[in-house]
Amino acid sequence: MTELLHTRHQPVRTCIGCRKQGKRSELIRLVAEGGGSPVVLVDERRRMAGRGAWLHPSTTCLTLASKRRAFARALAGASEVTAVERYLAAVIPLADTHVKAGKPSKPESGSEN
């Protein structure tokens, strides 16, 4: 019973790359630079103004998001992810640590289950 008292509710967000849900603390927040700029920035403090998108700190998810053109859809046309690539290169060790836990928020198209 004491286990239940110590667990806090954590907001759940969906990664724009793999489309799996995860705790907000497990994902990074991305925002468009603003002023019609196509640059995507990492919002480390999670306080920048504007609509945000969430991504697992993984090169796999970054590649999936770029392939799916998810940045442009989620962030009003922003698609320049150089700043995100630099951030991930600095925080990810040599082995890519993709979060495997979580369930997809929506089934892939053509999926019946």
C-alpha positions as CSV (number, residue, x, y, z in Angstrom):
1,M,0.0,0.0,0.0
2,T,2.9,2.4,0.7
3,E,3.9,2.0,-3.0
4,L,0.7,3.7,-4.1
5,L,1.3,6.6,-1.8
6,H,4.7,7.4,-3.2
7,T,3.8,7.3,-6.9
8,R,3.0,10.6,-8.5
9,H,1.0,11.1,-11.6
10,Q,3.2,12.1,-14.5
11,P,1.8,13.7,-17.7
12,V,1.9,11.4,-20.7
13,R,3.1,12.7,-24.1
14,T,3.3,11.1,-27.5
15,C,6.6,10.9,-29.4
16,I,6.3,12.3,-32.9
17,G,8.8,9.8,-34.2
18,C,7.8,6.4,-33.0
19,R,4.2,7.5,-31.9
20,K,4.6,5.7,-28.6
21,Q,3.5,7.3,-25.3
22,G,5.9,8.1,-22.5
23,K,6.2,10.2,-19.4
24,R,6.9,13.8,-20.0
25,S,10.2,13.5,-18.2
26,E,11.3,10.8,-20.7
27,L,10.9,13.0,-23.8
28,I,12.3,16.2,-25.0
29,R,10.1,19.2,-26.0
30,L,10.7,20.8,-29.4
31,V,9.4,24.2,-30.6
32,A,9.6,26.2,-33.8
33,E,12.0,29.1,-33.6
34,G,9.2,31.6,-34.4
35,G,8.8,34.4,-36.9
36,G,8.1,32.0,-39.7
37,S,11.5,30.4,-39.4
38,P,11.8,26.7,-40.3
39,V,14.2,26.0,-37.4
40,V,13.3,23.5,-34.7
41,L,14.7,24.2,-31.3
42,V,15.1,22.0,-28.2
43,D,13.2,23.4,-25.3
44,E,15.4,22.1,-22.4
45,R,13.5,23.9,-19.7
46,R,10.1,23.2,-21.2
47,R,9.1,26.8,-20.9
48,M,9.4,28.3,-24.4
49,A,6.3,29.9,-25.9
50,G,4.4,28.3,-28.7
51,R,3.2,24.9,-29.6
52,G,5.5,22.1,-28.7
53,A,6.2,18.6,-30.0
54,W,7.7,15.7,-28.0
55,L,10.4,13.3,-29.1
56,H,12.3,10.5,-27.3
57,P,16.0,11.4,-27.0
58,S,16.9,8.9,-29.6
59,T,18.4,9.1,-33.1
60,T,15.9,6.4,-34.1
61,C,12.9,8.5,-33.2
62,L,14.5,11.6,-34.8
63,T,15.0,9.6,-38.1
64,L,11.4,8.3,-38.0
65,A,10.0,11.8,-37.3
66,S,12.0,13.3,-40.2
67,K,11.0,10.4,-42.5
68,R,7.3,10.9,-41.6
69,R,7.6,14.8,-42.0
70,A,6.2,15.0,-38.4
71,F,8.1,18.2,-37.6
72,A,6.4,20.2,-40.3
73,R,3.0,18.9,-39.3
74,A,3.5,19.4,-35.5
75,L,5.3,22.7,-35.7
76,A,3.6,24.7,-38.5
77,G,6.1,24.1,-41.2
78,A,9.3,24.0,-39.2
79,S,11.6,21.2,-40.5
80,E,15.3,22.3,-40.0
81,V,16.4,19.9,-37.2
82,T,20.1,20.7,-37.1
83,A,19.8,22.0,-33.5
84,V,18.0,18.8,-32.4
85,E,20.7,16.6,-34.0
86,R,23.4,18.6,-32.2
87,Y,21.5,18.3,-28.9
88,L,21.0,14.5,-29.3
89,A,24.7,14.0,-30.2
90,A,25.7,15.7,-26.9
91,V,23.3,13.8,-24.6
92,I,23.2,10.4,-26.1
93,P,26.0,7.9,-25.5
94,L,27.4,5.9,-28.3
95,A,24.7,3.3,-27.9
96,D,21.4,4.6,-29.0
97,T,19.0,4.3,-26.1
98,H,15.5,4.1,-27.6
99,V,12.6,3.8,-25.2
100,K,10.9,0.6,-25.9
101,A,8.2,0.9,-23.2
102,G,4.9,2.4,-23.9
103,K,2.1,1.8,-26.4
104,P,1.4,3.5,-29.6
105,S,-1.2,6.2,-29.2
106,K,-2.8,5.3,-32.5
107,P,-2.5,2.1,-34.6
108,E,-0.5,2.3,-37.8
109,S,-2.7,2.7,-40.9
110,G,-3.8,-0.7,-42.2
111,S,-3.5,-2.2,-38.7
112,E,-6.7,-3.9,-37.5
113,N,-5.6,-4.4,-33.9
